Amino acid sequence: MNYHLFHLINAAAGHHDSLDDVLEWCAVWLIYPLGAVATVALLLGLRSHGWPLLVRVGASLALAFAAGQVVARASNEARPFQTHPVHQLIPHDPGGSLPSDHATAAFAVAFAVGVFLSWRWGLLLSVLAAVIGFARVWAGVHYPADILAGAVIGGGAVLIIALAARVLAWRAHQHRPRAAASNY
């Protein structure tokens, strides 16, 4: 199924130079505009949400990256161009394919901004992350499951950080000194 879906997407590559150029750019460079949009959103949200916003988004990205590295070491999935004839549109070193680092980072940032700041910013960033993932498959360097794994890892990391933030907030509330009872 993974290869079949990959083949459906990648088979269209290499036939329309203008479309290939756009998707090649998205596969390699769109991660930077995504980061810039996220930075603008976070800076705008800093005033109302404070530093915990940046800590939560940063922790989500760090946790997603660490989890992605663990999954990559446990996986033996080769890149599509290593095992199949593909339309490889961008150069890439051979190696592990699962998960996509680009997708993991893009979805982690998108979901974190969506959960901790604004669903609207998160939706915009999620669309950009999906385009990056699609473009990586189109370009022949990832399978669709690599992109899906990156999205799941990114979402899981955000969920863990969100739960940890709630637990920490609850514990801080529990340990807050209560006001002395008045003796009237």
FENPE-V786035 format. One record per residue. N is the residue number from 0. RES is the residue in one small letter. SS is DSSP state (H for helix, E for strand, C for the rest). PSI is psi as a letter, one per 30 degrees, with the letter a starting at -180 (* if undefined). OMEGA is omega in whole degrees, -180 to 180 (none if undefined). Layout:
N,RES,SS,PSI,OMEGA
N,RES,SS,PSI,OMEGA
//
This chain:
0,m,C,e,-179
1,n,H,e,180
2,y,H,e,-179
3,h,H,e,179
4,l,H,e,176
5,f,H,e,-177
6,h,H,e,178
7,l,H,e,-178
8,i,H,e,-174
9,n,H,f,180
10,a,C,f,179
11,a,C,f,-179
12,a,C,l,176
13,g,C,g,-178
14,h,C,f,-178
15,h,C,j,-172
16,d,H,e,-179
17,s,H,e,178
18,l,H,e,177
19,d,H,e,-180
20,d,H,e,-180
21,v,H,e,-177
22,l,H,e,173
23,e,H,e,178
24,w,H,e,180
25,c,H,e,-178
26,a,H,e,-175
27,v,H,e,-166
28,w,H,f,-175
29,l,H,f,178
30,i,H,e,-179
31,y,H,e,173
32,p,H,e,175
33,l,H,e,178
34,g,H,e,179
35,a,H,e,178
36,v,H,e,178
37,a,H,e,179
38,t,H,e,178
39,v,H,e,180
40,a,H,e,-179
41,l,H,e,178
42,l,H,e,177
43,l,H,e,-179
44,g,H,f,-177
45,l,H,e,-178
46,r,H,e,-176
47,s,H,f,-176
48,h,H,f,178
49,g,C,a,-176
50,w,H,f,177
51,p,H,e,177
52,l,H,e,-179
53,l,H,e,179
54,v,H,e,-178
55,r,H,e,179
56,v,H,e,178
57,g,H,e,179
58,a,H,e,178
59,s,H,e,179
60,l,H,e,180
61,a,H,e,179
62,l,H,e,178
63,a,H,e,180
64,f,H,e,180
65,a,H,e,179
66,a,H,e,177
67,g,H,e,178
68,q,H,e,178
69,v,H,e,179
70,v,H,e,-180
71,a,H,e,179
72,r,H,e,-180
73,a,H,f,-176
74,s,C,k,175
75,n,C,g,-179
76,e,C,j,177
77,a,E,l,177
78,r,C,l,-177
79,p,H,e,-176
80,f,H,f,178
81,q,H,f,-174
82,t,H,f,-177
83,h,C,l,169
84,p,C,k,-177
85,v,C,l,169
86,h,C,j,180
87,q,C,j,-174
88,l,C,f,179
89,i,C,k,178
90,p,C,k,177
91,h,C,k,176
92,d,C,k,173
93,p,C,l,180
94,g,C,a,-179
95,g,E,k,-177
96,s,C,f,-173
97,l,C,k,-8
98,p,C,l,174
99,s,C,k,177
100,d,H,e,179
101,h,H,e,-179
102,a,H,e,180
103,t,H,e,-180
104,a,H,e,-177
105,a,H,e,-179
106,f,H,e,178
107,a,H,e,179
108,v,H,e,-179
109,a,H,e,-179
110,f,H,e,180
111,a,H,e,178
112,v,H,e,179
113,g,H,e,-177
114,v,H,e,-172
115,f,H,f,-177
116,l,C,d,-173
117,s,C,k,180
118,w,H,f,180
119,r,H,e,176
120,w,H,e,179
121,g,H,e,178
122,l,H,e,178
123,l,H,e,-179
124,l,H,e,178
125,s,H,e,176
126,v,H,e,178
127,l,H,e,178
128,a,H,e,178
129,a,H,e,177
130,v,H,e,177
131,i,H,e,-180
132,g,H,e,178
133,f,H,e,-179
134,a,H,e,178
135,r,H,e,176
136,v,H,e,179
137,w,H,e,-177
138,a,C,f,174
139,g,C,g,-177
140,v,C,f,178
141,h,C,l,170
142,y,C,l,176
143,p,H,e,180
144,a,H,f,176
145,d,H,e,179
146,i,H,e,178
147,l,H,e,178
148,a,H,e,177
149,g,H,e,179
150,a,H,e,179
151,v,H,e,179
152,i,H,e,178
153,g,H,e,179
154,g,H,e,178
155,g,H,e,179
156,a,H,e,179
157,v,H,e,179
158,l,H,e,179
159,i,H,e,180
160,i,H,e,179
161,a,H,e,178
162,l,H,e,178
163,a,H,e,179
164,a,H,e,179
165,r,H,e,179
166,v,H,e,179
167,l,H,e,179
168,a,H,e,178
169,w,H,e,180
170,r,H,e,178
171,a,H,e,178
172,h,H,e,-179
173,q,H,e,-177
174,h,C,g,179
175,r,C,k,179
176,p,C,k,179
177,r,C,l,179
178,a,C,k,180
179,a,C,k,178
180,a,C,k,180
181,s,C,k,-180
182,n,C,i,179
183,y,C,*,none
//
